[in-house]
């Protein structure tokens, strides 16, 4: 299964969903975790007076992450989490090393 991860440096789950300008995509099968792609996205957390909920940005992120079963980040607000769930993604807030965390997460997905 594909899992998208918000990360600053590519080693740990350490980025807030709304601050991410890219997601690393990992193929996870059992304990095997392999980086397979990187998707650049528009940053969600920017103020837009005309579009305060920034639904168009969330739809753009959703489009970029199509095929992913889950999104993993260090934090996410309730509104974007709910919308990403509505768009078909399971969203998890975790911290720690990417490979170990995703291998553990795969056990419950």
C-alpha positions as CSV (number, residue, x, y, z in Angstrom):
1,X,0.0,0.0,0.0
2,X,1.1,3.6,-0.6
3,X,1.5,6.0,2.3
4,X,2.2,9.7,2.0
5,X,4.5,11.2,4.7
6,X,5.0,14.9,5.6
7,X,8.7,15.2,6.6
8,X,11.2,18.0,6.7
9,X,14.4,16.1,6.2
10,X,13.2,12.7,4.9
11,X,14.2,10.7,8.0
12,X,11.5,11.4,10.5
13,X,7.8,12.2,10.6
14,X,8.3,15.7,11.7
15,X,6.2,18.1,9.7
16,X,2.7,19.6,10.2
17,X,0.3,18.7,7.3
18,X,-0.4,22.4,6.7
19,X,3.3,23.3,6.4
20,X,4.2,20.5,3.9
21,X,5.2,21.6,0.4
22,X,6.0,18.0,-0.5
23,X,5.0,14.5,0.6
24,X,7.2,11.4,0.3
25,X,5.4,8.4,-0.9
26,X,6.3,5.0,0.5
27,X,5.3,1.5,-0.6
28,X,4.7,-0.5,2.5
29,X,4.3,-4.3,2.4
30,X,4.6,-6.0,5.8
31,X,7.9,-4.8,7.3
32,X,9.2,-3.6,3.9
33,X,9.1,0.2,3.6
34,X,10.4,1.6,0.3
35,X,10.5,5.3,-0.9
36,X,8.9,5.3,-4.3
37,X,8.0,9.0,-5.1
38,X,7.9,12.6,-4.0
39,X,4.9,14.8,-4.7
40,X,5.1,18.6,-4.5
41,X,2.0,20.4,-3.3
42,X,0.8,23.8,-2.5
43,X,1.2,24.6,1.2
44,X,-2.2,24.5,3.0
45,X,-1.4,26.9,5.9
46,X,-1.3,30.3,4.2
47,X,-3.9,33.0,4.8
48,X,-6.3,33.6,2.0
49,X,-9.0,36.1,2.8
50,X,-11.2,35.0,0.0
51,X,-10.9,31.3,0.7
52,X,-10.3,30.8,4.4
53,X,-10.9,27.0,4.5
54,X,-8.7,26.5,1.4
55,X,-10.7,23.6,0.1
56,X,-9.2,24.1,-3.4
57,X,-5.7,23.5,-1.9
58,X,-6.9,20.3,-0.1
59,X,-8.4,19.0,-3.4
60,X,-5.0,19.7,-5.1
61,X,-3.2,17.8,-2.3
62,X,-5.7,15.0,-2.7
63,X,-5.1,14.9,-6.5
64,X,-1.3,14.8,-6.0
65,X,-1.6,11.9,-3.5
66,X,-4.1,9.8,-5.4
67,X,-3.4,6.1,-4.9
68,X,-2.3,6.6,-1.3
69,X,-4.2,4.8,1.4
70,X,-3.0,7.0,4.2
71,X,-1.4,10.3,5.0
72,X,1.0,10.5,8.0
73,X,2.1,13.8,9.5
74,X,3.2,15.2,12.9
75,X,0.1,17.4,13.3
76,X,-3.0,18.3,11.4
77,X,-6.0,20.6,12.3
78,X,-9.5,19.1,12.6
79,X,-10.9,20.8,9.4
80,X,-8.2,19.6,7.0
81,X,-8.2,16.1,8.6
82,X,-11.9,15.8,8.2
83,X,-11.8,17.0,4.6
84,X,-8.9,14.7,3.7
85,X,-10.9,11.8,5.2
86,X,-13.9,12.8,3.1
87,X,-11.6,12.8,0.1
88,X,-10.7,9.1,0.8
89,X,-7.6,9.2,3.0
90,X,-6.9,7.8,6.4
91,X,-4.9,10.5,8.3
92,X,-2.6,9.6,11.1
93,X,-0.5,11.9,13.4
94,X,2.7,10.1,14.4
95,X,6.3,11.0,15.2
96,X,9.4,9.1,14.9
97,X,11.6,7.5,12.2
98,X,9.7,6.9,9.0
99,X,10.6,3.3,8.2
100,X,9.9,2.0,11.7
101,X,6.7,4.0,12.1
102,X,5.2,3.0,8.7
103,X,6.1,-0.7,9.4
104,X,4.1,-0.5,12.7
105,X,1.2,1.4,11.1
106,X,0.9,-1.2,8.3
107,X,0.1,-3.8,11.0
108,X,-3.2,-2.1,11.7
109,X,-4.2,-1.0,8.2
